């Protein structure tokens, strides 16, 4: 357990340092999100790990340098598993497309979002014990690709609620690649 705490602390420092050094002066905190997810759901995969994940994300305003690729917002975040299994820290870029605006009130509306990035985790790389193989995923490498798709509703320009699906895996670049899928809801507050 102590090994995992040290690993997570190191991963957190790296994930926070990446966007902090890469962002321009015109970038500021844009939004914070809190969520609850069903861990390792069997949607587009198979379930082995248990529990729920508690998540937090921070999105930044899009820097001018990203205008040519539709102004995605840089993101950092993390998921902690309540059953003591795989935790994640991640960073990436998030694209948001608003649609069906001013549905019930002025300023409300629906949006679709997609995120591409990288994640770090403290889960198993290669499960070899038969007993462990029934409860842990073989993720193959410590650094994984991460994708996220959300559909959400903004109650006001500041508050939102979204249904979220995310996936991490190494895209078969390592010997093992079981991947993890999470499905849940999250609340967002825009600054």
N, C-alpha and C positions, 0 to 999 in steps of 0.2 A: 504494500500500500504506500509506503514511504517513497519507493521508486516512482510510482505513478504521480505523486504530488510534485516531486522534483521535475519529472518530465513535463507535466502540465505547466509548471511555472516557467520552464524554459521555452515551451511552445508559445505561451502567452506573450512573453517578452519579444519573441521573433515576430509573431503576428502583429503586435502593436507597432513594432519598429518599422516594418515594411511600408505600411501606408503613411506613417508619420514622416519618413524620410522622402517619400515619393511625391507628396502632395505639395501643390503650390501655395503661395501666400493667400490667394483668393478663396481657399477652401476652408469651410467651417463645418461644425456639427450641423446636420440638417434634420435628422430624425433618430429617435430611439425606439426600439421595439422589444417587447417581452412576449414570450410564447411558451406553449405547452405542446409537446409532440408525442405521439405513439412511436416508440423506438423500434427500429428494424422491422417495419411493416412488410407484408408479403406482396405489396404492389410492385410489379416488375422485378421481383426477386423472391427469396425464400427467407423466412424468419427463423432465427436461432436465438438472438439476444432478447432480453426481456426489459421491462420497465418503461418509464416515460422519460422524456428529456425536457429539461427546463432551459430555455434559451434567451439570450439577449443579443441584440444587434445594434450597432451604431452606423448610420449612414452619413456621409459627408456631402456637401454641395459638390456638384460636378465642376472640376477645374476646366478652364478654357481649352487646355490642350486636348481634351476629350470631345470637343464639339464635332470633329469630323467623323466620330463613330456614335452619333446620336446622344451625346452627353450623358453617359451612364454615371451613376453615383458610386464612388468608392465605398466599400463596406468592410467592417470587421465584426466578428461575432463569435459566439461560443454556445455549445450545448453540453449540459452536464446530465449524465444518466442517473436516475434515481435508484437504480438497482446495482450500481457500482460497476457497470460494464463500460462500453466505449464512450468516452467523452471526446468532443471535437472543439477545435478553434479554427477559424477560417477567415479568409480575406478574399476580395474579388471586386467585380464591377456589377452594378445592378441597373438594368434598363427598365423604365416605367412607361407604360402606354395608358393614358386616360381615355375612357370611353363612357358614354351615357352620363353626361354631366348634368347637374341641376335637375335631378330626378324627383326628389321630394322637397328639397329646399335649395336655396342658393348656396353654392359652394360644396354640395355633396356630389357623389358620383362613384362609378365603378372604375377599377383599374386592373390591368394585367401586368405582371412583373416577371422578369427573368434575370437570374444571376449566374455568372460564370466566374470561377475562381479556383482557389486551392485550399485544402484543409489539412490540418495536422491532428493526429489522434493518439490516444494512449491504449488502444485496443491491441488484440493479438495480430502478429504478422503472419504466423504460420502455426496453426493448431495441429499438434501431433498426438496428444493423448486422446484416446477414444472417449473418455468421460468429458473432456473439454470440448471435443468436436460437436457435442450436442448443445452447447450453450454459448460458444464464442465463435465469431467469424474470423476467417483467415484473410486479413486485409492486404497482405503482401508487402506493403511499404508504409513508412511513417507519413510521407507526404502523398496526398491523394487529390485528384480532381474533384471539384464540387460544383453541382448544378442545383438550382432552386427555381421553382415556378410557383407563383402566387396568383390568386384572384382575390381582389379585395373591394371593400366599400369604404369610402370616406364619408363619415357622418358630417364632418365639418372640414375646413381646410387643415385643421390640426390633428384630428382624431380619426383613426382608421381601424378596421378589423379585417383580417385576411385569412383565407385558407391556404396552407402552405405545404408543398411537397419538396423534399430535398434528397439528393443522392450523392454519395461519395464513393469513389472507387479509383483504381489505378489504371483503368482502361487497358488492362491486360499487359502492362509494361513490367509486371513482376510475376513470379511463379504462381502466387496465389492472388485471387481477385474476387472475393465473394461480394464485396460492396455492402453498403448500408443504405436503407431508405427510411426516412422519417416523414410522418404526416401529422399535421396539427393545425392549430390556430394561433394567431398572434395579434396583439394590440399595438398600434403605433401612435407615437406623439411627435408631430413635426414642430420644430422650433420656429 
